[in-house]
Amino acid sequence: MSNIVAAERYVTADFRSAPLVALADLMGLGAFQSQIAKNPEVYAPILNGIALYRHLPSTERRQVNSAIINNVPYGSLTTKLMGLIGELSVQNRWYMWSLSDEELIEFFRFSRNKEKTTNQFNPLALPDFTVGSVATGIFLMSQKGPRAYVSAQLQALKESELIKVVARKLGVGSQLSGTLGALSVPAIIVISGLNIMAKNESATAKKELAARGLLAYSEL
């Protein structure tokens, strides 16, 4: 198995004092900390192997799988560990701890740029538009259907400052604001959702970068 210890990438106090427990907590295994801490010779190579799983050759991946099956008492922890491996195979960006330093930096920059781009047209940034109003819109659309909801709200949307601002940002003339009002309901939800997602991704990646000591002082 690889000689690289995943916990050594981190510079925070918890990783310095109890690296295995800190790694378990980072990987969402907090409920099993006691079991893991009592058997470091069993769980250290397993957690290290899962954290580095995507970057291991196939022979070492099989060793990680075998270690779980043969050395971990069957139960919820076994299910959790095998589940992590399965999830890493499906989507390699779900867990920041599974990314190499280079991948993490690239993902952080991409998420930050996506956040900046969507924020330019994100109505949630406007003072008269709130998360609650988006949630209300989604609820009403689910109850009445999007066509009925748009029809009922269109007149109000035509006169709203939101539509005027979005129209100006999109370079649309005032004579098309009514059409924009109808079209903007689903667009608002999509853009806002992408913006919220980008902010969450950026914040999560930034936290991971900080824990690894990879942020410049100006980025803290």
Secondary structure, DSSP 8 states (H G I E B T S, - for coil): --S--GGGG--SHHHHH-HHHHHHHHTT-GGGHHHHHH-HHHHHHHHHHHHTGGGS-HHHHHHHHHHHHHHS-SSHHHHHHHHHHHHHHH-TTS-GGGS-HHHHHHHHHHHHHHHHHHHTT-GGGSTT--HHHHHHHHHHHHHH-HHHHHHHHHHHHHHSHHHHHHHHHHT--GGGHHHHHHHHHHHHHHHHHHHHHHHHHHHHHHHHHHHTT-S-GGG-
